[in-house]
Amino acid sequence: MPQRGSPDQAPMAVLGELLAGGDASRFYQGLVKGRELALNVEALWGLTSPWQYDGPTLLTIFALYKPSSNAEAVLVAMDEEIAKVASKGVDAATLQRVKTRMLADWYDSLEGFMGRADALARLQTLWGDAQVVNRIPSWIAAVSSADLQRVAKTYLTQANRSVIDRQLAAAGDKK
């Protein structure tokens, strides 16, 4: 992920949501529903959220692939979806849908007093300014298709990627 506070932080957050944020995401529709390579795909922001990290962190994509598939096939499919965004961006309706979902999730997380208190405390601690809670929606709203293209080309490259392929040991293997 880009450094916290970077102009690329919000576009990467939106790109992560576009690619792996729920059943409407590109990875879910392409890998789970379309090609039927995976059972599930989701995005993780290190151990926190795309707004509440300090220091280096990763955009982690977790994919549980089917026994009839493999990690290489999933990676190839993911690379194809990323390449589409990097080369063509996204249409206005798709971008608006993703941003609307992110804003709804953001406001929902702040609805309860504990969620609000936790967000304010974390943002004050990490950013030195609890008022960031009010700026995040405008950062999301300002993300353009060109921003998504730029960050996809910059951050989601094979050189920046680490892959962990966890598999069950075959019957009889002792490890």
Contacts in CASP RR format, 6 or more apart in sequence:
PFRMAT RR
TARGET T0000
AUTHOR 0000-0000-0000
METHOD contacts of the structure
MODEL  1
MPQRGSPDQAPMAVLGELLAGGDASRFYQGLVKGRELALNVEALWGLTSP
WQYDGPTLLTIFALYKPSSNAEAVLVAMDEEIAKVASKGVDAATLQRVKT
RMLADWYDSLEGFMGRADALARLQTLWGDAQVVNRIPSWIAAVSSADLQR
VAKTYLTQANRSVIDRQLAAAGDKK
1 9 0 8 1.000
1 12 0 8 1.000
1 45 0 8 1.000
1 50 0 8 1.000
1 53 0 8 1.000
1 56 0 8 1.000
1 57 0 8 1.000
1 58 0 8 1.000
1 59 0 8 1.000
1 155 0 8 1.000
2 8 0 8 1.000
2 9 0 8 1.000
2 12 0 8 1.000
2 151 0 8 1.000
2 155 0 8 1.000
3 9 0 8 1.000
3 55 0 8 1.000
4 53 0 8 1.000
4 54 0 8 1.000
4 55 0 8 1.000
4 126 0 8 1.000
4 127 0 8 1.000
5 127 0 8 1.000
8 147 0 8 1.000
8 150 0 8 1.000
8 151 0 8 1.000
8 154 0 8 1.000
8 155 0 8 1.000
9 50 0 8 1.000
9 51 0 8 1.000
9 139 0 8 1.000
10 136 0 8 1.000
10 139 0 8 1.000
10 140 0 8 1.000
10 142 0 8 1.000
10 143 0 8 1.000
10 147 0 8 1.000
11 143 0 8 1.000
11 147 0 8 1.000
11 148 0 8 1.000
11 150 0 8 1.000
11 151 0 8 1.000
12 50 0 8 1.000
12 59 0 8 1.000
12 151 0 8 1.000
12 155 0 8 1.000
13 45 0 8 1.000
13 50 0 8 1.000
13 51 0 8 1.000
13 102 0 8 1.000
13 140 0 8 1.000
14 95 0 8 1.000
14 98 0 8 1.000
14 99 0 8 1.000
14 102 0 8 1.000
14 140 0 8 1.000
14 143 0 8 1.000
14 147 0 8 1.000
14 148 0 8 1.000
15 85 0 8 1.000
15 148 0 8 1.000
15 151 0 8 1.000
15 152 0 8 1.000
15 156 0 8 1.000
16 43 0 8 1.000
16 50 0 8 1.000
16 59 0 8 1.000
17 25 0 8 1.000
17 43 0 8 1.000
17 98 0 8 1.000
17 101 0 8 1.000
17 102 0 8 1.000
18 25 0 8 1.000
18 26 0 8 1.000
18 85 0 8 1.000
18 90 0 8 1.000
18 94 0 8 1.000
18 95 0 8 1.000
18 98 0 8 1.000
18 148 0 8 1.000
19 25 0 8 1.000
19 26 0 8 1.000
19 27 0 8 1.000
19 43 0 8 1.000
19 61 0 8 1.000
19 78 0 8 1.000
19 81 0 8 1.000
19 82 0 8 1.000
19 85 0 8 1.000
20 26 0 8 1.000
20 27 0 8 1.000
20 28 0 8 1.000
20 41 0 8 1.000
20 42 0 8 1.000
20 43 0 8 1.000
20 61 0 8 1.000
21 28 0 8 1.000
21 42 0 8 1.000
21 43 0 8 1.000
21 101 0 8 1.000
22 28 0 8 1.000
22 42 0 8 1.000
23 29 0 8 1.000
24 97 0 8 1.000
24 101 0 8 1.000
25 41 0 8 1.000
26 81 0 8 1.000
26 84 0 8 1.000
26 85 0 8 1.000
27 38 0 8 1.000
27 41 0 8 1.000
27 61 0 8 1.000
27 63 0 8 1.000
27 78 0 8 1.000
27 81 0 8 1.000
28 40 0 8 1.000
28 41 0 8 1.000
30 77 0 8 1.000
30 81 0 8 1.000
31 37 0 8 1.000
31 38 0 8 1.000
31 41 0 8 1.000
31 63 0 8 1.000
31 74 0 8 1.000
31 77 0 8 1.000
31 78 0 8 1.000
31 81 0 8 1.000
32 38 0 8 1.000
32 39 0 8 1.000
32 40 0 8 1.000
32 41 0 8 1.000
35 77 0 8 1.000
36 66 0 8 1.000
37 65 0 8 1.000
37 66 0 8 1.000
37 69 0 8 1.000
37 73 0 8 1.000
37 74 0 8 1.000
37 77 0 8 1.000
38 63 0 8 1.000
38 64 0 8 1.000
38 65 0 8 1.000
38 66 0 8 1.000
38 69 0 8 1.000
38 74 0 8 1.000
39 64 0 8 1.000
39 65 0 8 1.000
39 66 0 8 1.000
40 62 0 8 1.000
40 63 0 8 1.000
40 64 0 8 1.000
41 61 0 8 1.000
41 62 0 8 1.000
41 63 0 8 1.000
41 64 0 8 1.000
42 61 0 8 1.000
42 62 0 8 1.000
43 59 0 8 1.000
43 60 0 8 1.000
43 61 0 8 1.000
43 62 0 8 1.000
44 59 0 8 1.000
44 60 0 8 1.000
44 61 0 8 1.000
44 62 0 8 1.000
45 53 0 8 1.000
45 57 0 8 1.000
45 58 0 8 1.000
45 59 0 8 1.000
45 60 0 8 1.000
46 53 0 8 1.000
46 57 0 8 1.000
46 58 0 8 1.000
46 59 0 8 1.000
46 60 0 8 1.000
48 57 0 8 1.000
51 123 0 8 1.000
51 132 0 8 1.000
51 136 0 8 1.000
52 119 0 8 1.000
52 122 0 8 1.000
52 123 0 8 1.000
52 126 0 8 1.000
53 126 0 8 1.000
54 126 0 8 1.000
58 162 0 8 1.000
59 155 0 8 1.000
59 156 0 8 1.000
61 78 0 8 1.000
63 74 0 8 1.000
63 78 0 8 1.000
65 71 0 8 1.000
65 73 0 8 1.000
65 74 0 8 1.000
71 163 0 8 1.000
71 165 0 8 1.000
75 163 0 8 1.000
79 158 0 8 1.000
82 152 0 8 1.000
82 156 0 8 1.000
85 148 0 8 1.000
85 149 0 8 1.000
85 152 0 8 1.000
86 149 0 8 1.000
86 152 0 8 1.000
86 153 0 8 1.000
86 156 0 8 1.000
87 149 0 8 1.000
88 149 0 8 1.000
89 145 0 8 1.000
89 146 0 8 1.000
89 148 0 8 1.000
89 149 0 8 1.000
89 152 0 8 1.000
90 98 0 8 1.000
90 145 0 8 1.000
90 148 0 8 1.000
91 145 0 8 1.000
92 145 0 8 1.000
95 143 0 8 1.000
95 144 0 8 1.000
95 145 0 8 1.000
95 148 0 8 1.000
99 140 0 8 1.000
99 141 0 8 1.000
99 143 0 8 1.000
102 140 0 8 1.000
103 137 0 8 1.000
103 140 0 8 1.000
103 141 0 8 1.000
106 136 0 8 1.000
106 137 0 8 1.000
106 140 0 8 1.000
107 137 0 8 1.000
109 115 0 8 1.000
109 119 0 8 1.000
110 116 0 8 1.000
110 119 0 8 1.000
110 133 0 8 1.000
119 133 0 8 1.000
120 130 0 8 1.000
120 133 0 8 1.000
121 130 0 8 1.000
123 129 0 8 1.000
123 130 0 8 1.000
123 132 0 8 1.000
123 133 0 8 1.000
124 130 0 8 1.000
169 175 0 8 1.000
END
